Amino acid sequence: MSPDKNNPRSVETLGYVGRAIAAKEAPDFTLSVYIMQTLLILLGPALLAASIYMILARLIRLLGAEKYALIRTTWMTKIFVTGDVISFMAQGAGEFSLHPTATLSSDG
């Protein structure tokens, strides 16, 4: 089985690689490694969830269960991905509020 470069788990794994790199940088942390680990760890599950939404819509159409779906299958992926993007932005805003003094120029 060959590794899939579009696999959301690969994205999350790269985030944890960034976390391991950051652990070795102590106490002189760089901003670029911090951004890499934060973005990739948060992005992996969102990509996985988006693929689940797409499969759900396809299964509903395949089974002819459109009348039982609470959301039309043509809108399902759009609604859930929009929710994921808003959630990702809220997490980023929360992370920024924890470190308001961090700037791009602080990268070592």
Secondary structure as UniProt FT lines:
FT   TURN            5..6
FT   HELIX           8..24
FT   TURN            25..27
FT   HELIX           31..62
FT   TURN            63..64
FT   HELIX           66..68
FT   HELIX           73..98
FT   TURN            100..101
FT   HELIX           104..106
//
